[in-house]
């Protein structure tokens, strides 16, 4: 039964939006600096796999008709080649970097908006696993990372933001957002810190 398989792990890594549609300069949704975090993200993923920590890939995928694209993003999306959909060029698809080694036990959830908790099964997955601390990696820090972080706190999880595994439009925006999250009780760590923590 499920109870005997329950892991009761302390941590889970949530990797957000690290997909070609955000990493490739040809995409209208491109985030400068996000590609630079791919090695640190891959390091965190590998570390969690070695330590038996669940890894959740929270990804965007849009329907080709645009019916599920955010209203505020629709025009840019439609005019820019429909990134993250079935109709876009491969360079701006929903695929993640080749450096990310997937494990059979990893979870993949499609998130329709910024927070990885909003209209997804993430909370259910984490509670069934017994997770109490969410490790956050991905892009962008002020949007998807921050909204997921605050939802995690609201749902009574502890939250860690991996600073070298996250990115913003400028270093100043990155630092301001990390400082804000730290002030409300978040922990800021690096991929190297995570390796030390998980041994």
N, C-alpha and C positions, 0 to 999 in steps of 0.2 A: 504494500500500500504506500500511499504518498508519505505518510508520517515517517516511515523508516528511511525514506530517501531524502528527507528534509535535511538540507545542508547546515542551516543555522550559522552561516558565515557572517562575519562582522561587516565586510565591505563588498561593494560592487562598483565596477568601473563603468561609467556611461560615456560613450564616445559620440559626440554630437556633430552632425552635418559635415564630417570630413569626407566630402565627395567631390568628384571632378567639377560639378556645377558651381562649387564655391572655391575650388583650388586653381582652376585654369583661367588664365587671363582672357581667353576668348569669350568667357561667360559674362553676361551682364550682372550676375550675382557674385562675381569674383571678389574675394576678400584678400587684399594685399597682406602678405605676412602669414597667411594660414598655411601655405605650402611649407614655410620654414619650420612649422611645428610638427610636420609629419614624422621626422626621426624620433622626437621625444614621445609623441603619441604611440608610435610603434614600440618603443622601449617600455612604456607603461602597459601596453596590451600584453607584451611578452612576459613582463614581470607578473602581471595578474594571472596569466595562464599557468606560469610555473608555481604560483602560490595557491592555486585552486580558487582564486577570486573570480566570481562571475563577471563576464564582460557583456555589456549591452551596447549594440550599435543602434543609435537613434538617428534615423535618416529621413530625408525628404524624398518624396516621389510625387510628381504632379501628373494628373491625367492630361492627355494631349489636348483635350478640349478646354482646359483651363478652369474647369468648374470647381476645382478645389484649391486654386491659387488664392493667396490672401488678396483682398481687395486693393490694398495699398501697393501691392507688388505687381498686379496683373499687367499693367501697360508695359512696364519694363520687361517683364517676362515674355509677353506675347511678341513684342518687337525685337527681342534679343535672341530669338532662336528656340524659345520654349525649353530652357534648361531643366534638367532633372525629370524630363518626360520621355515617353517612348519615341517622340518625334524629333528629338534634338540630336545634334552631332555627338559622336562618341566623346569628344573632348570635354563636353559639358554635361555628361550623363550623371546618373546617380551612383556610379561605381566608386568604391573607395580606393585609396592608393594601394599599389602592389606591395608596398612595404608592410601593410597590415596583414599579419598571419591570422586567419580565422581558425577557430577551433570548433569541432562539432557541437560542443555544449554552449557556444555563444548564442546570445539572443539578438534578433534583429526586429526592431519595431519601426513602423512608419509614423512619424509625428507630423500632424497636419499644421502645426503652428510653432511658435518659438519654443515653448517649454516642452521638454520631453515627457512631462506628466499630463499635459493637456490632451484629453480625448485619446489616451493610449492606455495600454495594459501595464505600464511600467510600475505603478504603485502595487498592483496585484502581484507581479513577478517578484518584486523586492520583498514584500511581506511574506510570500510563500517560501522564499529562500531564507528568511530570518535576518535580512540585512538591516543594519541600523545606521550605517555611514555610506553616503554616496560620494564617489570620487568622480570629478567632472573634468572632461577633456573635450576639446573641439573648438568650434568657431560659431559665432563671435562672442567674445566675453560680455559686452553690454546687452546683447540680445538673447540668444539661445542659452548661453551658459548662465547668465544672471537670472533669467526667468525660471530656468530649471532649478537653480540654487534656491531662490525664494520659495518656490513650490515645495522643494524638499524640506526646507525649514518649517513651512506651514503644515506639512504632513508629519512633522516630528522626527525627521531624519537629521542626523548630523551631516554636514557637507564639507567636502574638501575640494578646493579648486587647484588644479595642477597648472601652475603659472606658465611653465614652458611648453605646456600642451594646449594652451589656449591663445587666442589672438584677437586683436582689435584693429580698427582702421589706422590708429596711431599708437605709439608707445604711451603717450600721455593719457589717452582714453583707457588703455589697458591698465595702467597703474591706478588711475582714479577708481575704476570699477573693482579691481582687486582690493583696494583699500576700503571701499564701501562694504564689500562682502565680509572682509575681515572684521570690520567694526561691529557687525551684527552677529558675530559668533562663528563665522566660517574660518576654516583653516586654509592657509595658503602653503602649498608644498610644490616641489619639483618632481620630475620623474626619478631623479636620483634619490630624493628623500623617500619616495614611495618604495624603491628597492630596499632601502634600509629598514623601513617600517615593516615590510612584508618578509624580509629576510630571504 
